[in-house]
Amino acid sequence: MNENDNNGFINIFKALADFQQECPVIHKGTTGYGYTYADLPQILEVINPLLKKHSLGFTQMLEGSGLRTILFHTKSGQYLESYCDIPATSLKGMNDFQAIGSGITYFRRYALSGILGIVSDKDTDAAGEKEKPHFKETKLPAFVKKHKSITDLTLAIDSCENLNELSQLHALNKDLINPAITALFTTKKNHLN
């Protein structure tokens, strides 16, 4: 964040709040991996005219092993920024370059939705039905363990193939839980439902 006038962030916060009041839930129903979401072009189609109307813009840049997202107010120069690491991973049926591209697009979509405070996938957390835990006596994969770093935990979350693995991973790593990790667990849970 920057503070380049005596009003602090008042211009960008007001513009962002006005944008959020006008922006609809963006859920177009793209299906992938057992869940539905709005893909990046669908999100951009909805937000770009509203960003312009409220004098907002954004840029996303690859930086090191991550992605920096900057939301800026075009009239005041005030900006908000976020950074997230993009974990290196391999995906079934993809070469390394395709997997990297998929990861970049995934994190661009969620980083942009996050900084704007918009909904771009189906939220099943508030569906009202409480899930009963049912753990089978099965051998869990090696990644379902206590992790030492958020990066390792992020990769483990992505590797979970069922709710049992995800629940066990969550229970073992409560000390690493922060809002971003909570969002990853929630997103993965939605994908697995």
Secondary structure, 3 states (H helix, E strand, C coil): CCCCCCCCCHHHHHHHHHHHHHCCCCCCCEEECCEEECCHHHHHHHHHHHHHHCCEEEEEEEECCEEEEEEEECCCCCEEEEEEECCCCCCCCCCHHHHHHHHHHHHHHHHHHHHHCCCCECCCCCCCCCCCCCCCCCCCCCCCCCCCCHHHHHHHHHHCCCHHHHHHHHHHCHHHCCHHHHHHHHHHHHHHC
